[in-house]
Each structure stands twice: as structure tokens, then as C-alpha cells.
Amino acid sequence: MITPLPNNSVKGSTSGIAIMALFDLLGRKWNMRIMWELRNKSLSFRALQEQCGGMSPSVLNTRIKQLTTAKLVASEPSGYELTTLGVSLMQTLDPLRDWSRQWEKECQ
């Protein structure tokens, strides 16, 4: 499976625009969950698998490879962790999480 990256055609867009690649990458099953679980600490492969509800090792391995290729996750001696770019992305999403809580209230 090809990792969505800026300047490449991605699902839903042939423009190569970076945000479309990001939406494709984050929209793939498990990618946001993996990043969420790594937001505060490094995790070993097995610990990350457990935090993600026991997803299959092959799926987790594929997703980690995608996020590593995209420079959002890195493998360190302590386990997998977000890169500086990955941390920046999670912080950038904070206002969207705040907005979604307002949206949730409006939809009730």
C-alpha cells in the first residue's frame, strides 16, 4: 500500500496538494488511533497493539510503516513515538477537537 504524501496523487485528489495527502493518510483506518495513543508517550509494538484494541500485528506494522514514511512516527529504543512533526500535527488538531465538542452539543 502506497503512503499518501504531498506532491503525489492520493485517494480523491490528483492535485498533489499536501492537505489532501494528509486527509487521505489520517483517514486510513487506525492511523489517527495510533497517533492518539502515542501523543503522550512512547509505546512498544505490543503495548501499542494492546492500546489499539488488539489490532492484528500485520495491520499495525503496515500503519506504522505508513506513518514512519510520512515522518509522523519514529522507532526509538524506548518504542514508537511521534516525531516533532507528529507532535505538531496533534497540537494543530486541538482546536478541531474543541470545535467537535461544540458540534456534538449542537447535534444533540
C-alpha positions in Angstrom: 0.0 0.0 0.0 1.4 3.4 -1.0 1.7 6.0 1.7 -0.1 9.3 0.8 2.5 12.1 0.6 2.5 15.7 -0.6 3.0 16.2 -4.3 1.5 12.8 -5.2 -1.9 11.8 -6.4 -4.0 10.4 -3.5 -7.4 9.0 -3.0 -9.9 11.6 -4.0 -7.3 14.1 -5.5 -4.8 14.1 -8.2 -3.6 17.6 -7.4 -0.7 16.6 -5.1 -1.8 19.3 -2.6 -0.4 18.4 0.8 -3.6 18.8 2.8 -5.3 16.2 0.5 -2.5 13.8 1.2 -2.8 14.4 4.9 -6.6 13.8 4.8 -6.0 10.6 3.0 -3.3 9.4 5.4 -5.3 10.3 8.5 -8.5 8.9 7.1 -7.0 5.4 6.8 -8.2 3.0 9.4 -6.1 3.0 12.6 -3.7 5.9 11.7 -5.4 8.5 13.9 -5.8 6.0 16.7 -2.1 5.1 16.6 -1.1 8.8 16.7 -3.6 9.4 19.5 -2.1 6.6 21.6 1.4 7.9 21.0 0.5 11.5 21.8 1.9 11.4 25.4 4.4 8.6 25.5 6.5 6.0 23.6 5.0 2.6 23.3 6.5 -0.8 22.3 4.9 -2.6 19.4 3.0 -4.9 21.7 1.8 -2.1 24.0 0.6 -0.1 21.0 -1.2 -3.1 19.7 -2.9 -3.5 23.1 -3.8 0.2 23.3 -5.4 -0.1 19.9 -7.7 -2.9 20.9 -5.6 -5.8 19.8 -5.4 -5.0 16.1 -3.6 -7.6 14.1 0.2 -7.3 14.0 0.3 -7.1 10.2 -2.1 -4.2 10.1 -0.3 -2.4 12.9 3.0 -3.0 11.1 1.6 -1.6 7.8 0.2 1.5 9.6 3.4 2.2 11.4 5.3 1.9 8.1 2.9 4.5 6.6 3.2 6.9 9.5 7.0 6.5 9.6 7.3 7.1 5.8 5.2 10.2 6.3 7.6 11.4 9.1 4.9 11.4 11.8 6.1 8.4 13.8 9.6 7.1 14.6 11.0 4.0 16.1 13.3 4.7 19.1 14.9 2.5 21.6 12.0 3.2 24.0 9.5 2.2 21.4 7.4 4.1 18.8 6.8 7.8 19.3 5.6 10.8 17.5 8.2 12.8 15.7 8.4 16.6 16.1 6.2 16.9 13.0 3.7 14.3 14.5 3.5 16.3 17.8 3.0 19.5 15.8 0.1 17.8 13.9 -1.6 16.6 17.1 -1.3 20.1 18.6 -2.7 21.6 15.3 -5.7 19.3 15.7 -6.5 20.5 19.2 -8.8 23.4 18.0 -10.6 20.9 15.8 -11.2 18.7 18.8 -12.6 21.7 20.7 -14.8 22.6 17.8 -16.1 19.0 17.6 -17.3 19.2 21.2 -19.4 22.2 20.3 -20.7 20.4 17.2 -21.6 17.4 19.4 -23.7 19.7 21.7 -25.4 21.3 18.7 -26.3 17.9 17.3 -27.9 16.5 20.5 
